[in-house]
């Protein structure tokens, strides 16, 4: 049986946390507050796919170790 996905709200909160962390890194690198919109766009373009892939792998690993 495939693992049960996290709730949509839990996934939203996890992504929001990653975007906020990315915003902090971008702002530190650029020396100014880059703003949420820029951080969101940059994270979605450059990091979301790999982040989602790793997150799913971890979820699947833990789900298979429990069953």
N, C-alpha and C positions, 0 to 999 in steps of 0.2 A: 504494500500500500504506500503511495507517495506521501511524503511528509506534509503536514498541514501548514499552509503559509501563515505568516504572522498577519494580524489584523491590518487592514488598510491604514488605520490611524497610527498604529505602532510603526509601520513602514514610513509614513509621513514624518513622524517625529524623528526617526533615525536619519532620514534624508535631511531634514531641517538642521539637525545637529551637525551633520557633515558639512552642510553649506555654511553654517555659522563658523565652523572651524576653518574652512577654506577662506572665508571672508577675512578672518583674523590673519591668516598667513599672507594673503594677497596684500592686505593693508600694511602689514609689517614690511613686506618686501618693497612696496611702493612709497612708504613713508606717509601715507594719508589714508583716511577711511575711504575705501573704494565703494562702499555701499552694498546693500543686499542684492540689488538687481544685477550689478556687474559680477558679483561673486556667484550668484545663481547661474547666470549665463555661462560663465567660465567653467564652473564645476560640472554643469550638465553637458557641456561640449567636450570637456577633456577628461572627466573622471567618473561620471555616473555609470557608464556601461561596465567598466572594470570593477567599480565598487559593488554594483549589483551582482556581478558574476561571483565575486569572492563571498559576498554575503549569502548568496544561495548555496554555494559550496559548503560553507560552514553550517548553515541550517541543515542541509542534507546529511552532512557527516554526523551531526549530533542526533538527528532523527534516526539514522540507521544504527547508531550505537545504542540507542534506547530500545529499539525493537529486537 
